[in-house]
Amino acid sequence: MAQIELFARTEVGCVRKRNEDHFLVLNLQTGERGLLPHQRVQQLTQRGTLISVCDGMGGAAAGDVASGLAVDTLAEQMRSRSPFPDLAVAQEALHAAIDGVNDRIRAAAIEDPTRHGMGTTLTAALAFGPELLIGHVGDSRAYIRRGRALTQITTDHSVVGQLIAAGRLLPEQAKDYEHRNVLLQALGVTPRVGPEFTVVQMRAGDVLLLCSDGLTGPLGDDTILALMLRYEDPMRCCRALTEAACAAGGPDNVTVAVARFTGDGLELPHGREEVAVQRFQHAI
């Protein structure tokens, strides 16, 4: 049977005083949430495993409240909707859960005016069998390492991401761009959001990386790939990535989740097979 070996880690960084990031690792088969030793290897069933990274914003104490509400609400919503007999049901469930997160954060901000304007990114991966479903809003990213190649799966919902997609800005210019931190959408900010969904057929040996921009800001993709190749164990890989981001200045909170896909239920890559994705954007 296919399985994943996984770990996640979050660090405050070298500049920020508070950590406004949260992550989620939820085994929907057992209902267990966390990363105790027995939870770090999970079988891929129709109920699946849910992994998420959220990067909060809003100043004062609001950013970590928003991202904390996001992972808690996502866990509640997806527990109540599993199992997922097929991809269509899984995507519908994840879409409804993301809408539920948005509503929950907005309601909390209305209840407490000091939290007005708080919000969060959300990137979530639902693994069940050989199929991986990713849903995201904002600029926290999902990557897949296959062999010696690293592929960015998500597109950044940001001004910079939009300019890069349009060919008006090079990725290497993004770090110095004046509006690099401006998001086009985040959860909790507007009544409705348009999450993007991506489906990937995973292969044996593939490694999934979810991360906040505290990783991708200071580190380029080549550096991230080199560390992922050097450290195969998910726990050691997470530690190496967060420590490298901090060593590069650590200007932001940094959160990573790494999952390695193995087992007889997964096909081997066909030669230098590239990662094929199906992407669906839902209108706001």
HELIX and SHEET records of a PDB file:
HELIX    1   1 PRO A   37  GLN A   39  5                                   3    
HELIX    2   2 ALA A   62  ARG A   81  1                                  20    
HELIX    3   3 LEU A   87  GLU A  111  1                                  25    
HELIX    4   4 PRO A  113  ARG A  115  5                                   3    
HELIX    5   5 VAL A  159  ALA A  165  1                                   7    
HELIX    6   6 PRO A  171  ASP A  176  5                                   6    
HELIX    7   7 ASP A  213  THR A  216  1                                   4    
HELIX    8   8 ASP A  221  ARG A  230  1                                  10    
HELIX    9   9 PRO A  234  ALA A  247  1                                  14    
SHEET    1   A 6 VAL A  41  GLN A  43  0                                        
SHEET    2   A 6 GLN A   3  GLU A  11 -1                                        
SHEET    3   A 6 VAL A 254  THR A 262 -1                                        
SHEET    4   A 6 VAL A 207  CYS A 211 -1                                        
SHEET    5   A 6 ARG A 141  ARG A 146 -1                                        
SHEET    6   A 6 ALA A 149  GLN A 152 -1                                        
SHEET    1   B 3 ASP A  21  ASN A  27  0                                        
SHEET    2   B 3 THR A  49  MET A  57 -1                                        
SHEET    3   B 3 GLY A 119  THR A 120 -1                                        
SHEET    1   C 6 ASP A  21  ASN A  27  0                                        
SHEET    2   C 6 THR A  49  MET A  57 -1                                        
SHEET    3   C 6 LEU A 122  PHE A 128 -1                                        
SHEET    4   C 6 GLU A 131  VAL A 137 -1                                        
SHEET    5   C 6 GLU A 196  GLN A 201 -1                                        
SHEET    6   C 6 VAL A 277  GLN A 281 -1                                        
END                                                                             
